[in-house]
Amino acid sequence: MTFTRITSVTFLICCQAVAAQTIEQSGCDFIEKFNEQNETSFVENFVFMSHNRELCDDGTNCWEAISKRTLPVSITLGQNLPSDPNLIEISVLNLGTLQVWLSEISNLEVELVSRNSQPKFGSGFIRVEIFDEENQDAILRQKTLQAKDYLENFLERDELKCIGFNGDWENGGFEYSEVWIKSDQSYEKISECLTEEVYNAFGVRSDPIGLASLYSDPRWLPEQSGTPNYTLLPIRDVWIMRLLYDELIENGDNHSVSTQKAERILARDCNNLE
């Protein structure tokens, strides 16, 4: 199985493409439905998911400014693969599916690259590490001190099954992230983990308000997902990310500013929304 073949296949299995410039009528209809069926609005969820730092232990300092990707993105599996070949195949299929989706939604160039590829200045990079008992020590030895401390904490906490680690994007020339997934769970959960954490690495920081993951609310789950082989994004989160990557939303915006801008975007694109 190669990345090239997976990429060509995923264009057929993904849902409808999402427009890059505006929110289409299908998105406006969905947002109207979402607002009718939820206690919190679509804009409130957008602001929370884009600003709230996940797993934040400091309740007074969990909100951060908008930080979305601006550079072409390369995604790869780590050099030390898990021993289960089925897990490797499932991971590649999910990454191929995500490549198409994320490129459509963000309007950025997104490519899958070989495991030997290294991040370069002036680019974005996401490395996916999947841990089992055989490769865990080898992966740990490769990490920088900051990432190693964070990773060891993740591995020691049994309740955490997947998480993302973002490097410093402040200089604008290097947007690096890692996704860490434990293999001691079902293929379906691993697929969900991979999809969710790579999605988070594009700047949607946390889960919807009151939910433990993107997949906790069955109302918005995609019917097209090929469980357990690949997992598509819930339609809610496609439009959340589409809103984030509207050119009106800018890096550095605080939650008050992004709330006002999100409302302006919906007023611009959606006649059916009050």
C-alpha positions in Angstrom: 0.0 0.0 0.0 1.4 3.4 -1.0 0.5 7.0 -0.2 -0.1 7.7 -3.8 -2.7 5.0 -4.2 -4.5 5.9 -1.0 -4.6 9.6 -2.1 -6.3 8.8 -5.3 -8.9 6.5 -3.6 -9.8 8.9 -0.9 -11.1 11.5 -3.3 -13.9 9.1 -4.2 -14.8 8.1 -0.6 -14.9 11.6 0.9 -18.1 13.6 1.1 -18.8 16.7 -1.0 -15.9 19.1 -1.3 -16.1 22.3 0.8 -15.8 25.6 -0.9 -12.6 27.5 0.0 -13.9 31.1 -0.2 -17.4 31.1 1.4 -19.7 29.0 3.5 -22.0 27.3 1.0 -25.8 27.0 1.4 -25.4 23.4 2.7 -23.2 24.8 5.5 -25.6 27.5 6.3 -28.4 25.0 6.5 -26.4 22.8 8.8 -25.5 25.7 11.1 -29.1 26.7 11.3 -30.0 23.1 12.3 -27.2 23.0 14.8 -28.3 26.2 16.5 -31.9 24.8 16.7 -30.8 21.6 18.4 -28.1 22.7 20.8 -28.0 24.8 24.0 -24.8 26.5 22.8 -24.6 28.1 19.4 -22.3 27.2 16.5 -20.4 30.4 17.0 -19.9 29.7 20.7 -18.5 26.2 19.8 -16.3 27.7 17.1 -14.8 30.2 19.6 -14.4 27.6 22.4 -12.7 25.0 20.1 -10.4 27.6 18.4 -9.3 29.3 21.7 -9.5 26.8 24.6 -6.3 24.9 25.3 -7.2 21.2 25.7 -6.3 19.5 29.0 -5.6 22.8 30.6 -5.2 22.5 34.3 -5.2 26.3 34.9 -8.9 27.3 34.6 -7.9 31.0 34.6 -5.5 30.8 31.7 -6.9 28.3 29.2 -7.8 30.7 26.4 -5.2 31.4 23.7 -5.2 33.5 20.6 -6.1 32.1 17.2 -3.3 30.1 15.8 -4.0 28.4 12.4 -1.6 27.1 9.8 -0.4 29.4 7.0 2.2 27.2 5.3 2.1 24.1 3.1 1.7 21.0 5.3 3.6 17.7 5.1 2.2 14.8 7.1 4.1 11.6 7.9 4.2 8.5 10.1 7.1 8.3 12.5 10.1 6.3 11.7 9.5 3.7 14.4 6.3 2.0 13.3 4.0 -0.2 15.5 4.4 -4.0 15.0 0.8 -4.6 13.9 0.8 -4.3 10.0 -3.0 -3.8 10.0 -2.6 -0.8 12.2 0.0 0.7 9.8 -2.4 0.2 6.9 -5.3 1.8 8.7 -3.2 4.7 9.7 -2.0 5.3 6.1 -5.6 5.1 4.8 -6.8 7.6 7.4 -4.0 10.0 6.6 -4.8 9.8 2.9 -8.4 10.6 3.6 -7.4 13.5 5.8 -5.0 14.9 3.2 -7.9 15.5 0.8 -10.3 16.9 3.4 -7.8 19.2 5.1 -6.6 20.6 1.8 -10.1 21.3 0.7 -11.2 22.9 4.0 -8.0 25.0 4.7 -7.1 25.9 1.1 -3.5 24.9 2.0 -1.3 22.5 0.2 -1.3 19.3 2.2 0.9 16.3 1.2 1.8 12.9 2.6 5.6 12.3 2.7 7.9 9.4 3.5 8.9 8.4 7.0 12.4 9.6 6.4 11.3 13.2 5.6 12.4 16.0 7.9 10.7 19.3 8.6 12.1 22.3 6.8 12.0 26.0 7.6 9.2 27.7 5.7 6.9 24.7 5.9 4.4 23.0 8.1 4.9 19.5 9.4 2.9 16.9 11.3 4.5 13.7 12.5 2.2 10.9 13.7 3.7 8.5 16.3 1.8 5.3 17.2 3.1 3.6 20.3 3.3 0.0 21.3 5.5 -1.8 23.8 8.1 -2.6 21.1 8.7 0.9 19.7 8.0 3.1 22.7 11.6 3.4 24.0 13.0 4.1 20.5 10.6 6.9 19.9 11.4 8.5 23.3 15.1 8.6 22.6 14.4 10.7 19.5 12.6 13.5 21.2 13.9 16.9 22.4 13.9 17.5 26.1 10.7 19.6 26.1 8.8 17.0 24.0 10.2 14.1 25.9 8.8 15.4 29.2 5.4 16.0 27.7 5.5 12.6 26.0 6.5 10.7 29.2 3.6 12.3 31.0 1.2 11.2 28.2 2.5 7.6 28.3 2.1 7.4 32.1 -1.5 8.5 32.1 -3.7 5.5 31.2 -6.8 7.6 30.7 -5.1 9.4 27.8 -5.1 7.5 24.5 -4.1 10.2 22.0 -2.9 13.8 22.2 -1.2 16.4 20.0 1.9 18.4 20.7 2.5 21.7 18.9 5.8 23.4 18.6 6.4 27.2 18.7 4.7 28.7 15.6 5.4 32.3 16.6 8.2 32.9 14.1 5.9 32.2 11.1 8.6 30.1 9.4 8.1 26.7 11.0 4.7 25.2 12.0 5.6 21.8 13.6 3.2 19.4 15.4 3.3 15.8 16.6 0.4 13.5 17.1 0.8 10.6 19.7 -1.5 7.6 19.7 -1.4 4.5 22.0 -2.1 1.3 20.2 -3.8 -0.5 23.1 -7.3 0.3 21.8 -9.6 -0.8 19.0 -8.8 0.0 15.4 -12.0 2.1 15.3 -10.8 4.3 18.2 -7.3 4.6 16.7 -8.9 5.8 13.5 -10.9 8.4 15.5 -7.8 9.4 17.4 -5.7 9.9 14.3 -8.4 12.0 12.5 -9.2 14.1 15.5 -5.6 14.9 16.6 -4.4 15.8 13.0 -7.5 18.0 12.8 -6.6 19.7 16.1 -3.1 20.2 14.7 -4.6 22.6 12.1 -5.6 25.0 14.8 -8.9 23.7 16.2 -7.5 23.3 19.7 -10.2 21.4 21.6 -13.4 19.4 21.6 -16.9 20.9 21.3 -18.4 22.4 24.4 -19.3 19.7 27.0 -18.0 16.8 24.8 -15.1 14.5 25.4 -14.2 14.2 21.7 -15.3 15.1 18.2 -17.1 11.8 18.0 -19.1 12.0 21.3 -22.3 13.3 19.8 -23.8 10.7 17.4 -26.0 13.3 15.7 -23.2 14.7 13.6 -21.2 11.6 12.8 -20.5 11.1 9.1 -22.4 8.2 7.5 -19.6 7.6 5.0 -17.0 6.5 7.5 -15.7 3.0 6.8 -15.4 1.7 10.3 -13.0 0.6 11.5 -10.7 1.3 8.5 -11.1 5.0 8.2 -13.0 7.8 10.1 -14.2 11.0 8.4 -14.6 14.3 10.2 -18.1 15.0 11.7 -19.9 17.5 9.5 -20.0 20.0 12.4 -16.2 20.0 12.6 -15.8 20.5 8.8 -17.7 23.8 9.1 -15.9 24.8 12.3 -12.6 24.5 10.5 -14.0 26.2 7.4 -14.9 29.2 9.5 -11.5 29.2 11.2 -9.8 29.3 7.7 -11.9 32.2 6.4 -9.5 35.0 5.6 -11.3 37.3 7.9 -10.2 35.2 10.9 -6.5 36.1 11.6 -3.8 34.6 13.7 -3.5 36.6 17.0 -7.3 37.3 17.3 -8.6 36.9 20.8 -11.9 35.2 21.5 -13.8 38.5 21.6 -12.5 39.5 18.2 -13.0 36.1 16.6 -16.6 36.0 18.0 -17.4 39.2 16.2 -15.7 38.1 13.0 -17.4 34.7 13.0 -20.8 36.5 13.3 -19.8 38.8 10.4 -18.9 35.8 8.2 -22.2 34.1 8.8 -24.1 37.3 8.1 -22.1 37.6 4.9 -22.7 34.1 3.6 -25.9 32.8 5.3 -29.1 34.6 4.6 -31.1 32.1 6.6 -29.3 32.8 9.9 -30.5 35.5 12.3 
